[in-house]
């Protein structure tokens, strides 16, 4: 169940549009936090809204929590919820009574989620289509029963555009997987064209590890196609097992890479490779499925709006995340294969943040931590293969999926895998930890210029020079320590605040040591404010701004009490203007950060799985 597909409220409904919005926002917030592993509480959400609205919110949140808990194997009882919410016994009885009705099959008023569903925004496939299942909630409900020549038995998967059922074909007496458009009879022409394109592309691929298409048709206005039913589960369910068996992961990915290479040689790109789109049969053989975003290698499709990001952010290549699909090559699928291998080795994708936009930024700008830093025991050869697949530039990856498969098979035979040079490793490090690299680079440049100025000054002051160099060295060491704490996941928000305070403090110390209150070196304050915006935290920007104001004020008061003989007495000072400029700088940077978050929340509510 997603926040956009809530069951109809029994008993009462929101009294106003603003109340409905608050309830919807609470459901979205709760599900997002749950999927991110934060374990939110229904009680906490209830206390965030007025008491008069809590019953209506509980009617929405309770079915959601039931589904999420059952999805991870927990048992739930009405008695437990009566103890948790003694004031809402009627609501609990209504919700549990409706759930029991649904299980008996009498009525189905909300979607069924399987473990394969990728409900995290980062694990969902983004579609740019303006039509979504959320626009037509009735079309998104599972259909169980007769459907033309088929009997729909159960829903087994759901994606950004389609829903898949286990079905029995009556005429041939066989079990199949039947996929239909999620929006049903309300499907737009572009959705229908994309849906039929998926069937056409998959039908042209004849490979034992690609799920074949059987039939394409329409029944009662609903477009569908059938394919081989793979009895088993998706790779997404089996990730933990492969984390303990890296050689098994390499064997599996080599097989998948051969299948993907077959698609490439037929002129097709998959464009949405991820564990949920790889099915494992009873013999643990992988089968690539879901060609919903597939395209021809040379295609300039009108189905894709320019600039639209289509795919699954955590697994998409940087060139795909940029939204320019015409630049996609087989290297994009090689990246997707590398992202799958990364998850098989570490139990998590290369990049995952709290929002889609943050994840896309990470894909475009950052390097993932080496798998061996996350999980000990990852073979170095397999790590090299994985990181080569995840290179930012397509030319730096394997030239084809076949090359990737060849290297994986070399690794499995115990042969050496070509390693990366020092330059390649350095480049990865600079992208993995740009905050530390930028500081070290800046401090190194300042140290070099300081040394140059010292040797080219008529009467250099050795004690001041040594104090400056010592401060720069301390700054570099502190930055390295903070980055190490961030890397180890030690309360990132707290570390960022301490890091910002250290930066401002050391800038102030340098300005004091250099007696540079009225020099151009004051530019260090606005530079640090601007740099704080790179963390995408408005709170951090304002924190840095306030510290910069305090640092400058300390220098001003010190200068006012102890005037420097090096400054001309007649030189005008306008500290109020500089402090106002710092405040404006902080406001502008914080505003840009908030704008980015607003856009991020907009994209969070695009049609998702």
Secondary structure by P-SEA (a helix, b strand, c coil): ccccccccccccccccaaaaaaaaaaaaaaaaaaaacccccaaaaaaaccccaaaaaaaaaaaaaaaaaaaabbbbbaaaaaaaccccaaaaaaaaaaaaaaaacccccbbbbccccccccccbbbbccccccccccccccccccccccbbbcccccccccbbbbbcccccccbbbbbbcccccccccaaaaaaaaaaaaaaaacccccccccccccccccccccccccccccccccaaaaaaacaaaaaaaaaaaaaaaaaaaaaccccccccccccccccccbbbbcccccccccccccccccccccccccccccccccccccccccaaaaaaaaaaaaaaaaccccccccccaaaaaaaaacccccccccccccccaaaaaaaaaaaccccccccccaaaaaaaaaaaaaccccccccaaaaaaaaaaacaaaaaaaaaaaaaaaaaaaaaaacccccaaaaaaaaaaaaaaaaaaaaaaaaaaaccaaaaaaaaaaaaaaaaaaaaaaaaccccccccaaaaaaaaaaaccccaaaaaaaaaaaaaaaaaaaaaaaacccccccccccccaaaaaaaaaaaaaaaaaaaaaaaaaaaaaaacccc
